Amino acid sequence: MKKLEYLLPDEAATIAIGDNLAKVLHWQNEQQQAQQSLVVFLNGDLGAGKTTLTRGFVRGMGHKGNVKSPTYTLVEPYELTPWQVYHFDLYRLSDPEELEYMGIRDYFADNCCCFIEWPEKGAGLLANADIIINMVYQNEQRVIDLQACSKRGEDVLQQLALTYG
């Protein structure tokens, strides 16, 4: 499965798709008895739902606290044994080299899930995406388009299609 598209009528639907992505990772981890990293690029205008989707994922991975946008910190880490989840927002990044100084390559280990908003700002320094998610406004709703960019991404989307519909 290379591509999925859904209409998200509200915030709850956006959170639900993030939660379902987390369920897919948990299921695959149990089936394969091995962890594999996941890198997701998030594209969309301000307010399109990128952080909301990530919130659904982080909570689906077991986080009970607040999930906030890393707009000013560049990255918000979540230690969710056995996973490390990192939510990046590169919107305010002025120079991609700043990512090098923060040790960006260390964030892409096998037990890490990285959700990266505004990935074009880190071009050349980020790991390749497994999935690219595009979110666009359609009146009061959103359309979400998920594209697999790797075998890992294809496996995730195939299972997501079975669980989310």
KOLBA-737442 format. One line per field, with one value per residue: residue number from 1; x, y, z of N, C-alpha, C in turn. Coordinates in Angstrom, 3 decimals, always signed. Layout:
! KOLBA-737442
k	[NUM, ...]
nc1	[X, ...]
nc2	[Y, ...]
nc3	[Z, ...]
cac1	[X, ...]
cac2	[Y, ...]
cac3	[Z, ...]
cc1	[X, ...]
cc2	[Y, ...]
cc3	[Z, ...]
END
This chain:
! KOLBA-737442
k	[1, 2, 3, 4, 5, 6, 7, 8, 9, 10, 11, 12, 13, 14, 15, 16, 17, 18, 19, 20, 21, 22, 23, 24, 25, 26, 27, 28, 29, 30, 31, 32, 33, 34, 35, 36, 37, 38, 39, 40, 41, 42, 43, 44, 45, 46, 47, 48, 49, 50, 51, 52, 53, 54, 55, 56, 57, 58, 59, 60, 61, 62, 63, 64, 65, 66, 67, 68, 69, 70, 71, 72, 73, 74, 75, 76, 77, 78, 79, 80, 81, 82, 83, 84, 85, 86, 87, 88, 89, 90, 91, 92, 93, 94, 95, 96, 97, 98, 99, 100, 101, 102, 103, 104, 105, 106, 107, 108, 109, 110, 111, 112, 113, 114, 115, 116, 117, 118, 119, 120, 121, 122, 123, 124, 125, 126, 127, 128, 129, 130, 131, 132, 133, 134, 135, 136, 137, 138, 139, 140, 141, 142, 143, 144, 145, 146, 147, 148, 149, 150, 151, 152, 153, 154, 155, 156, 157, 158, 159, 160, 161, 162, 163, 164, 165]
nc1	[+0.862, +0.765, -0.371, -2.749, -5.875, -7.868, -10.848, -11.046, -13.262, -13.222, -11.463, -11.335, -11.311, -8.853, -7.104, -7.742, -6.702, -3.977, -3.751, -4.428, -2.244, -0.291, -1.290, -0.905, +1.921, +2.460, +1.217, +2.690, +5.209, +4.784, +4.189, +6.523, +8.439, +10.464, +11.803, +11.307, +12.402, +10.505, +9.923, +8.243, +7.154, +5.504, +3.313, +1.667, -0.441, -0.214, -2.041, -3.322, -3.493, -1.313, +0.121, -1.972, -2.541, -0.117, -0.303, -2.357, -0.981, +1.175, -0.215, -1.506, +0.664, +1.027, +1.493, +0.521, +0.380, +0.453, +0.612, +2.440, +3.037, +6.215, +7.156, +8.831, +10.910, +12.017, +12.138, +10.190, +10.584, +9.454, +9.540, +8.622, +8.537, +8.819, +9.663, +11.039, +9.735, +9.800, +8.888, +9.176, +9.286, +10.072, +9.589, +10.493, +13.184, +16.207, +18.563, +19.597, +21.871, +21.744, +20.468, +22.403, +24.086, +22.490, +22.609, +21.121, +21.127, +21.203, +18.629, +17.361, +17.332, +16.805, +14.718, +13.128, +10.546, +9.884, +8.275, +7.982, +7.462, +7.350, +9.513, +11.089, +12.689, +14.829, +16.226, +18.451, +19.688, +18.053, +16.790, +15.589, +12.149, +9.691, +7.021, +5.090, +2.996, +0.403, -1.586, -4.512, -6.759, -10.256, -12.863, -14.428, -13.266, -10.583, -8.382, -6.474, -3.537, -1.642, +1.489, +3.531, +7.019, +8.929, +9.683, +9.020, +7.214, +5.194, +4.326, +3.255, +1.179, -0.406, -1.337, -2.613, -4.729, -6.255, -7.008, -7.990, -9.658]
nc2	[-1.167, +2.043, +4.538, +6.395, +8.015, +10.182, +11.761, +14.099, +14.978, +16.429, +17.489, +15.248, +13.099, +13.515, +13.106, +10.438, +9.118, +9.424, +7.989, +5.449, +4.956, +4.599, +2.267, +0.469, +0.372, -0.741, -3.260, -4.311, -4.447, -6.416, -8.613, -8.939, -9.035, -7.222, -3.966, -1.275, +1.712, +4.710, +7.241, +10.157, +12.616, +15.667, +17.666, +20.729, +23.619, +26.229, +25.358, +23.205, +20.715, +19.136, +18.957, +18.086, +15.534, +14.312, +14.450, +12.590, +10.275, +10.180, +9.960, +7.562, +5.909, +5.699, +7.895, +9.955, +12.603, +16.144, +17.090, +19.082, +21.607, +21.744, +24.246, +26.351, +25.026, +23.274, +20.443, +17.989, +15.555, +12.203, +9.677, +6.553, +3.668, +0.689, +2.619, +5.647, +8.703, +11.406, +14.662, +16.970, +20.399, +22.348, +24.865, +27.419, +27.227, +28.614, +28.004, +25.061, +23.827, +24.095, +21.854, +19.930, +20.672, +20.006, +17.301, +15.747, +13.295, +11.323, +10.982, +9.195, +6.409, +2.792, +2.381, +4.588, +6.916, +9.418, +12.403, +14.923, +18.207, +20.638, +19.618, +20.339, +22.402, +21.232, +19.961, +17.623, +16.954, +15.353, +12.052, +9.775, +9.865, +7.532, +7.696, +10.190, +12.715, +14.665, +17.405, +19.132, +21.895, +21.556, +23.234, +23.302, +21.041, +18.573, +17.150, +14.301, +12.944, +10.148, +8.967, +6.286, +5.891, +4.031, +0.538, -0.039, +2.057, +1.318, -1.108, -0.148, +1.542, -0.330, -1.940, +0.060, +0.705, -1.555, -1.412, +1.167, +1.703]
nc3	[+0.000, -1.019, -0.692, +1.195, +1.787, +3.679, +4.882, +7.366, +9.613, +12.009, +15.035, +16.710, +14.911, +13.716, +15.846, +16.272, +13.997, +14.417, +16.820, +15.865, +14.192, +16.152, +17.375, +15.275, +15.192, +17.731, +17.392, +15.192, +16.400, +18.334, +16.671, +15.123, +17.007, +17.289, +17.261, +15.044, +13.642, +12.939, +10.688, +10.143, +8.000, +8.257, +6.546, +5.877, +6.107, +8.642, +11.493, +10.324, +11.504, +12.171, +14.632, +16.219, +15.145, +15.798, +18.565, +19.004, +18.237, +20.108, +22.528, +21.977, +22.078, +24.723, +26.392, +29.060, +29.817, +29.016, +25.594, +23.741, +21.237, +19.703, +18.886, +19.817, +21.027, +19.234, +19.460, +21.125, +23.453, +24.183, +26.387, +26.110, +27.043, +25.201, +23.434, +22.029, +21.411, +19.267, +18.651, +16.281, +15.383, +12.903, +12.031, +12.916, +12.522, +11.628, +10.327, +8.807, +9.819, +12.561, +13.424, +13.235, +15.338, +17.507, +17.480, +15.605, +14.173, +16.094, +16.917, +15.309, +15.874, +16.188, +18.046, +17.881, +17.126, +14.940, +14.407, +12.171, +11.687, +9.111, +7.449, +5.267, +6.063, +7.260, +5.318, +3.890, +6.256, +7.727, +8.468, +5.968, +5.093, +6.202, +5.930, +4.404, +5.355, +4.261, +4.964, +4.344, +4.226, +3.833, +3.457, +6.534, +7.329, +7.181, +4.782, +4.704, +3.501, +3.152, +2.365, +1.498, +1.735, +1.944, +2.505, +5.102, +5.624, +3.798, +4.943, +7.358, +6.426, +5.104, +7.219, +8.678, +6.968, +7.285, +9.973, +10.444, +8.384]
cac1	[+0.000, +1.629, -1.032, -4.088, -6.435, -9.051, -11.456, -11.082, -14.299, -13.023, -10.246, -11.373, -10.903, -7.418, -6.477, -7.970, -5.781, -2.694, -3.870, -4.385, -0.847, +0.381, -1.744, -0.224, +3.297, +2.427, +0.874, +3.837, +6.273, +4.446, +4.267, +7.897, +9.272, +11.613, +11.401, +11.827, +12.146, +9.526, +10.122, +7.063, +7.194, +4.165, +3.184, +0.365, -0.425, -0.407, -3.389, -3.913, -3.709, -0.097, +0.372, -3.112, -2.300, +1.003, -0.850, -3.043, +0.039, +1.906, -1.124, -1.696, +1.868, +0.960, +1.760, -0.678, +0.427, +0.224, +1.400, +2.424, +3.800, +7.601, +7.464, +9.947, +11.986, +12.380, +11.793, +9.628, +10.825, +8.546, +10.106, +7.475, +9.158, +10.216, +9.872, +11.340, +8.988, +10.272, +8.034, +9.953, +8.640, +11.212, +9.074, +11.311, +14.594, +16.766, +19.659, +19.579, +23.048, +21.368, +20.107, +23.672, +24.555, +21.680, +22.804, +19.909, +21.240, +20.968, +17.189, +16.808, +17.715, +15.782, +13.577, +12.619, +9.532, +10.077, +7.267, +8.705, +6.718, +8.171, +10.767, +11.900, +13.640, +15.976, +16.635, +19.828, +20.175, +17.086, +16.672, +14.539, +10.815, +8.980, +5.686, +4.867, +1.592, -0.009, -2.885, -5.010, -8.109, -11.369, -13.892, -14.170, -12.662, -9.240, -8.092, -5.140, -2.979, -0.474, +2.247, +4.652, +8.272, +9.842, +8.996, +8.464, +6.028, +4.159, +3.784, +2.441, -0.063, -1.231, -2.002, -3.517, -5.918, -7.056, -7.527, -8.696, -10.711]
cac2	[+0.000, +3.214, +5.810, +6.403, +9.355, +10.208, +13.032, +14.242, +15.984, +17.226, +17.234, +13.873, +12.204, +13.719, +12.397, +9.003, +8.540, +9.334, +6.871, +4.213, +4.748, +4.038, +0.880, -0.312, +0.142, -1.718, -4.564, -4.790, -4.766, -7.713, -9.640, -9.115, -9.097, -6.335, -2.590, -0.593, +3.149, +5.270, +8.668, +10.709, +14.036, +16.261, +18.876, +21.379, +25.009, +26.442, +25.021, +22.116, +19.539, +18.332, +18.703, +17.312, +14.154, +13.828, +14.267, +11.293, +9.228, +10.142, +9.398, +6.161, +5.176, +5.527, +9.110, +10.409, +14.038, +17.133, +17.001, +20.446, +21.872, +22.130, +25.396, +27.148, +24.160, +22.437, +19.032, +17.539, +14.110, +11.407, +8.367, +5.663, +2.355, +0.667, +3.593, +7.067, +9.447, +12.786, +15.533, +18.128, +21.475, +23.090, +26.096, +28.567, +26.934, +29.612, +27.402, +23.611, +23.408, +24.039, +20.465, +19.224, +21.000, +19.320, +15.862, +15.249, +11.898, +10.450, +10.825, +8.244, +5.056, +1.766, +2.443, +5.963, +7.381, +10.861, +13.137, +16.147, +19.258, +21.519, +18.900, +21.004, +23.301, +20.427, +19.179, +17.178, +16.525, +14.446, +10.702, +9.672, +9.596, +6.290, +8.148, +11.627, +13.036, +15.992, +17.773, +20.355, +22.318, +21.426, +23.932, +23.182, +19.731, +18.384, +15.950, +13.804, +12.063, +9.463, +8.326, +5.464, +6.188, +2.929, -0.723, +0.151, +2.884, +0.516, -2.043, +0.617, +1.972, -1.507, -2.295, +1.160, +0.568, -2.639, -1.066, +2.447, +1.676]
cac3	[+0.000, -1.160, -0.404, +1.786, +1.920, +4.533, +5.241, +8.820, +9.852, +13.222, +15.803, +17.228, +13.818, +13.529, +16.961, +16.082, +13.024, +15.113, +17.756, +15.087, +13.784, +17.331, +17.521, +14.237, +15.627, +18.834, +16.811, +14.420, +17.344, +18.916, +15.632, +14.656, +18.199, +17.066, +17.021, +13.871, +13.717, +12.011, +10.445, +9.486, +7.664, +8.310, +5.740, +5.920, +6.570, +10.079, +11.941, +9.533, +12.339, +12.295, +16.056, +16.719, +14.743, +16.613, +19.913, +18.986, +18.185, +21.380, +23.534, +21.604, +22.480, +26.164, +27.154, +29.775, +30.102, +27.978, +24.366, +23.226, +20.028, +19.978, +18.041, +20.334, +21.506, +18.077, +19.657, +22.399, +23.580, +25.003, +26.667, +26.261, +26.954, +24.778, +22.374, +22.204, +20.397, +19.150, +17.833, +15.838, +14.636, +12.365, +11.440, +13.300, +12.290, +10.713, +9.575, +9.027, +10.585, +13.971, +13.696, +13.429, +16.683, +18.516, +17.331, +14.956, +13.725, +17.247, +17.108, +14.336, +16.258, +15.934, +18.962, +17.833, +16.185, +14.773, +13.646, +11.851, +10.999, +8.284, +7.203, +4.239, +6.733, +7.670, +4.145, +3.837, +7.566, +8.328, +7.916, +4.960, +5.638, +5.900, +5.540, +4.296, +5.583, +3.817, +5.513, +3.721, +4.576, +2.900, +4.230, +7.974, +7.548, +6.641, +4.014, +5.035, +2.488, +3.697, +1.285, +1.938, +1.035, +2.234, +2.790, +6.450, +5.445, +3.133, +5.934, +8.305, +5.759, +4.838, +8.479, +9.022, +6.141, +7.857, +11.289, +10.451, +7.353]
cc1	[+0.907, +0.972, -2.418, -4.569, -7.711, -9.556, -11.560, -12.072, -14.049, -11.733, -10.195, -10.920, -9.399, -6.640, -6.594, -7.005, -4.372, -2.672, -3.789, -2.991, -0.053, -0.011, -1.071, +1.204, +3.363, +2.173, +2.061, +4.992, +6.028, +4.616, +5.710, +8.876, +10.575, +11.086, +12.054, +11.470, +11.055, +9.788, +8.950, +7.283, +5.758, +4.155, +1.766, +0.518, -0.512, -1.857, -4.044, -4.129, -2.483, +0.186, -0.762, -2.946, -1.184, +0.551, -1.569, -2.060, +0.727, +1.026, -1.391, -0.508, +1.956, +1.225, +0.463, -0.726, +0.095, +1.131, +1.313, +3.264, +5.219, +8.055, +8.685, +11.132, +12.598, +11.998, +11.223, +9.842, +9.796, +9.167, +8.957, +7.939, +8.276, +10.564, +10.358, +10.582, +9.482, +9.368, +8.835, +9.033, +9.757, +10.812, +9.984, +12.810, +15.160, +17.878, +19.654, +20.773, +22.765, +21.010, +21.351, +24.190, +23.767, +21.770, +21.637, +19.984, +20.962, +19.477, +16.577, +17.255, +16.533, +14.562, +12.894, +11.553, +9.668, +8.990, +7.831, +7.827, +7.709, +9.522, +11.663, +12.945, +14.895, +16.523, +18.132, +20.370, +19.246, +17.201, +15.563, +13.216, +10.353, +7.593, +5.705, +3.369, +1.355, -1.410, -3.310, -6.432, -9.075, -12.596, -13.546, -13.486, -11.234, -9.229, -6.662, -4.740, -1.701, +0.210, +3.422, +5.865, +9.313, +9.009, +8.327, +7.171, +4.883, +3.508, +2.855, +1.121, -0.983, -2.001, -2.968, -4.819, -6.840, -7.708, -8.354, -9.818, -10.337]
cc2	[+1.229, +4.509, +5.564, +7.840, +9.252, +11.638, +13.057, +15.344, +16.882, +16.826, +15.789, +12.875, +12.316, +13.006, +10.889, +8.400, +8.451, +8.163, +5.540, +3.925, +4.131, +2.578, -0.024, -0.617, -0.865, -3.120, -5.135, -5.188, -6.142, -8.842, -9.959, -9.302, -8.321, -4.939, -2.062, +0.873, +3.536, +6.762, +9.160, +12.196, +14.534, +17.583, +19.422, +22.796, +25.062, +26.127, +23.867, +20.842, +18.658, +17.972, +17.882, +15.841, +13.547, +13.588, +12.913, +10.136, +9.075, +9.549, +7.920, +5.290, +5.052, +6.755, +9.630, +11.919, +14.893, +16.860, +18.371, +20.563, +22.292, +23.337, +26.172, +26.305, +23.300, +20.981, +18.826, +16.028, +13.443, +10.025, +7.441, +4.233, +1.381, +1.711, +4.941, +7.768, +10.888, +13.530, +16.798, +19.132, +22.404, +24.434, +27.290, +28.340, +27.909, +29.035, +25.899, +23.109, +23.357, +22.604, +19.621, +19.448, +20.283, +17.797, +15.162, +13.772, +10.904, +10.170, +9.740, +6.809, +4.099, +1.863, +3.816, +6.163, +8.891, +11.433, +14.535, +17.098, +20.172, +20.864, +19.562, +21.936, +22.558, +19.576, +18.875, +16.674, +15.525, +13.052, +10.727, +9.315, +8.194, +6.621, +9.670, +11.851, +14.476, +16.242, +19.104, +20.628, +21.983, +21.940, +23.850, +21.867, +19.716, +17.126, +15.569, +12.772, +11.466, +8.709, +7.559, +5.770, +5.094, +1.663, -0.636, +0.957, +2.132, -0.453, -1.335, +1.023, +0.800, -1.917, -1.195, +1.053, -0.522, -2.239, +0.208, +2.488, +2.327]
cc3	[+0.000, -0.713, +0.201, +1.850, +2.730, +4.671, +6.762, +9.167, +11.060, +13.923, +16.302, +16.157, +13.559, +14.625, +16.760, +15.067, +13.604, +16.079, +17.018, +14.546, +14.942, +17.533, +16.502, +14.664, +16.767, +18.287, +16.043, +15.325, +17.977, +17.901, +15.260, +15.808, +18.002, +16.786, +15.754, +14.011, +12.721, +11.921, +9.610, +9.251, +7.616, +7.553, +5.851, +6.436, +8.088, +10.438, +11.211, +10.339, +12.538, +13.755, +16.652, +16.368, +15.600, +18.046, +20.012, +18.990, +19.544, +22.481, +23.254, +21.964, +23.999, +27.006, +27.777, +29.984, +28.891, +26.772, +23.717, +21.966, +20.396, +19.161, +18.524, +20.800, +20.408, +18.253, +21.063, +22.464, +24.500, +25.169, +27.033, +26.042, +26.193, +23.718, +22.898, +21.081, +20.437, +18.184, +17.535, +15.155, +14.180, +11.772, +11.715, +13.107, +11.269, +9.838, +9.850, +9.838, +12.091, +14.372, +13.946, +14.845, +17.771, +18.399, +16.671, +14.578, +14.851, +17.477, +16.220, +14.606, +16.061, +16.836, +18.951, +16.763, +16.125, +13.880, +13.434, +11.047, +10.286, +7.951, +6.153, +4.846, +7.198, +6.544, +4.183, +5.161, +8.254, +7.711, +6.861, +5.626, +5.257, +5.376, +5.452, +4.425, +5.158, +4.348, +4.902, +4.193, +3.448, +3.647, +5.711, +8.323, +7.017, +5.784, +4.364, +3.990, +3.073, +2.565, +1.866, +1.077, +1.261, +2.429, +4.167, +6.378, +4.797, +4.110, +6.914, +7.651, +5.455, +6.095, +8.914, +8.237, +6.698, +9.181, +11.303, +9.418, +6.073]
END
